[in-house]
Amino acid sequence: MSLGVQAIREAGRKTVLDHPGGIRYAEIVAQIVKDNPTTNPLTVQAQIANALVPSYPTELTKPSRGLYMPILATAVPAPQGFAPTSHPEQAFYEPFASYLQNDLEEATAAVELGGATLKTKWGTPDVVGVYRPATSDLVKFAPEIVAAEIKVDPAQPVVAFGQAIAYRLFAARSYVVMPSTMTAEDQSRLEALCMLFGVGFVLFSPSDPASPEWQIRVRAQAYLPDVFYVNEFARRLHEAQPVKFGELFG
């Protein structure tokens, strides 16, 4: 039997309450339609989009576009499933360098860096790549630096985003790389910020460095960096890591 509008709202309410970490609009609709195949999907879509939160204002909230959460969930710590991974960040540097170069193809060469290699308070990218023209290219162009900030702690999206923005002083493209265990709300807000400021956003599974399951959510936009800081970065890298400088710019 098809559900009426009130029954659809109640089904949506129960679905959201069952997901304290948050659930997306499309997932709510899909669950209700799956459980009630004779109900018109268009009616379900309309009720969830327009009436779900207003019908239960003390129980449900919509903290960002397309994301629904129980109100009580916003006032308690994240579930244990969102705890930081036991693997160190460094374990994911080389795999992401390979992903940046071979899958995204946004770098001709990429190396892991990380730590305080460049000894600057503005930090050192965890992964640096350079996209440079090939010998066979008919139209040559200036090499472009690509920088990435990787975090295994899902509670640090703001820190990661701030560092990625700072790298744009010298990088034509910059990426934030976060674990898929971050909360749905944080993921939604970070994705919106990255789209707004042209920063790339990649999610990964922190359970196994050998199989990170990279997910590109936002492609980084190319910007013209400050030439002064490009040369400062290149000089610091050449002094601290001459071999890696050669890999990137050689």
C-alpha positions in Angstrom: 0.0 0.0 0.0 1.3 3.5 -0.9 2.2 5.8 2.0 0.4 9.0 2.6 2.3 12.3 3.1 2.3 12.0 6.9 3.5 8.4 6.7 6.3 9.5 4.3 7.4 12.2 6.8 7.4 9.8 9.7 9.4 7.3 7.6 11.9 10.1 6.9 12.0 11.1 10.5 12.9 7.5 11.6 15.5 7.2 8.9 17.3 10.4 10.0 17.1 9.4 13.7 18.7 6.1 12.8 21.8 8.0 11.4 23.2 10.2 14.2 26.2 11.1 12.0 23.9 12.5 9.3 22.3 11.2 6.1 22.0 12.7 2.6 18.6 13.6 1.0 19.0 11.1 -1.8 19.7 8.3 0.7 16.6 9.1 2.7 14.5 9.0 -0.5 16.1 5.8 -1.7 15.5 4.1 1.6 11.8 5.0 1.8 11.2 4.0 -1.8 13.0 0.7 -1.3 10.8 -0.1 1.8 7.6 1.1 0.1 7.9 0.3 -3.7 4.3 1.2 -4.4 4.7 4.8 -3.2 5.3 7.5 -5.8 9.0 8.5 -5.7 8.1 12.1 -6.7 5.8 12.4 -3.7 8.6 11.1 -1.4 11.1 13.6 -2.9 8.7 16.5 -2.3 7.8 15.6 1.2 11.4 15.0 2.3 12.7 18.2 0.6 10.0 20.5 1.7 8.3 19.2 4.8 10.5 16.9 6.8 12.5 19.3 8.9 9.5 21.8 9.3 7.4 18.8 10.5 9.8 17.9 13.3 11.7 21.1 14.2 12.7 19.9 17.7 14.1 16.6 16.5 15.6 17.1 13.0 18.0 19.7 11.6 19.5 20.5 8.2 23.0 21.8 9.0 24.1 22.1 5.3 22.6 21.5 1.9 21.2 18.1 1.4 22.3 16.8 4.8 19.8 15.8 7.5 20.7 15.1 11.2 19.1 14.5 14.5 19.3 17.6 16.6 20.7 15.7 19.6 23.5 14.4 17.5 24.9 17.9 17.1 25.3 18.3 20.8 27.3 15.1 21.6 30.7 13.9 20.5 31.1 12.1 17.2 30.6 8.3 17.4 33.5 6.0 17.9 33.5 5.2 14.2 34.9 8.7 13.6 38.0 8.2 15.7 41.4 8.9 14.1 43.1 6.0 12.4 46.0 4.1 14.0 48.1 4.7 10.8 50.3 7.8 10.8 49.8 10.5 8.2 53.1 9.7 6.6 51.8 6.3 5.5 49.5 8.0 3.0 52.0 10.5 1.5 53.5 8.2 -1.1 50.2 6.6 -2.1 48.7 10.1 -2.7 51.7 11.2 -4.6 51.1 8.3 -6.9 47.4 9.0 -7.1 48.1 12.7 -8.0 50.5 11.7 -10.7 48.9 8.6 -12.2 45.2 8.8 -11.5 44.4 12.5 -11.4 47.2 13.2 -13.9 47.7 16.7 -12.4 51.5 16.2 -11.9 54.2 15.0 -14.2 56.2 14.1 -11.0 55.1 14.0 -7.4 57.0 13.4 -4.1 56.2 13.1 -0.5 57.5 15.9 1.7 55.7 16.6 4.9 57.0 17.5 8.3 59.0 20.7 8.8 61.3 20.0 5.9 61.3 23.6 4.6 61.6 25.1 8.1 58.9 27.8 7.6 56.0 28.7 9.8 53.8 28.6 6.8 54.3 24.8 6.8 55.4 22.3 4.3 52.9 20.4 2.0 52.7 16.7 2.7 52.8 16.0 -1.0 54.2 18.2 -3.8 53.9 17.7 -7.5 55.0 19.6 -10.6 53.2 19.6 -13.9 55.7 20.5 -16.6 55.7 20.3 -20.4 56.9 17.2 -22.1 59.6 17.3 -24.8 56.9 16.4 -27.4 54.6 19.2 -26.4 54.3 21.8 -29.3 53.1 24.5 -26.9 55.4 24.9 -23.9 54.3 26.4 -20.6 55.7 27.3 -17.2 55.9 24.4 -14.7 52.9 24.4 -12.2 53.3 23.4 -8.6 50.6 21.2 -7.0 50.4 21.0 -3.2 48.4 18.7 -0.9 47.7 18.7 2.8 46.7 15.2 4.2 45.1 14.6 7.6 44.2 11.3 9.2 42.4 13.0 12.0 38.8 13.6 10.8 38.4 16.4 13.4 40.8 18.7 11.6 39.1 19.8 8.4 39.5 23.5 9.3 43.2 23.2 9.9 43.7 21.2 6.7 41.7 23.8 4.7 43.7 26.7 6.1 47.0 25.0 5.3 45.8 24.2 1.7 44.8 27.9 1.2 48.3 29.0 2.4 50.0 26.8 -0.1 48.3 28.7 -2.9 51.0 31.4 -2.4 53.3 29.2 -4.4 51.1 26.4 -5.8 48.9 26.7 -8.9 46.7 24.0 -7.4 46.1 22.9 -3.8 44.4 19.9 -2.3 42.8 19.0 1.0 42.9 15.2 1.6 40.7 13.9 4.5 39.6 10.5 5.8 36.2 9.3 4.8 35.5 8.8 8.6 34.9 12.5 9.0 31.3 13.4 9.9 28.8 14.0 7.1 28.3 17.6 8.3 32.1 18.4 8.2 32.4 16.7 4.8 29.5 18.8 3.4 30.9 22.1 4.8 34.4 21.3 3.7 33.2 20.4 0.2 31.3 23.7 -0.1 34.4 25.7 1.1 36.6 23.9 -1.4 34.2 24.7 -4.3 34.0 28.3 -3.2 37.7 28.8 -3.0 38.9 26.5 -5.8 40.7 24.1 -3.5 40.7 20.4 -4.4 39.1 17.9 -2.0 39.8 14.2 -1.9 38.5 11.6 0.6 40.3 8.3 1.5 39.8 5.2 3.6 42.3 5.5 6.5 42.1 1.8 7.4 44.8 0.6 5.0 47.6 2.7 3.3 47.9 0.0 0.7 44.3 0.6 -0.4 43.2 4.2 0.4 40.2 4.1 -2.0 40.7 7.7 -3.1 37.5 9.6 -3.9 37.8 12.9 -5.8 35.1 15.2 -4.6 36.3 18.6 -5.9 38.9 19.1 -8.6 41.4 21.9 -7.7 41.1 25.0 -9.9 44.3 26.5 -11.3 45.4 29.9 -10.0 48.3 32.1 -10.8 50.6 32.0 -7.7 52.9 34.8 -6.5 56.2 34.4 -8.4 58.1 35.6 -5.4 56.8 32.8 -3.2 57.2 30.3 -6.0 60.9 31.0 -6.1 61.2 31.1 -2.3 59.5 27.6 -2.1 61.8 26.3 -4.9 64.9 27.7 -3.2 64.0 26.2 0.2 63.2 22.9 -1.4 66.5 22.9 -3.3 68.4 23.6 -0.1 66.6 21.0 2.0 65.9 18.2 -0.4 68.1 18.6 -3.6 67.2 15.1 -4.8 63.5 15.6 -4.6 63.9 19.1 -6.2 65.6 17.3 -9.1 62.7 14.8 -9.4 60.2 17.6 -9.6 62.0 20.2 -11.7 64.7 18.2 -13.4 
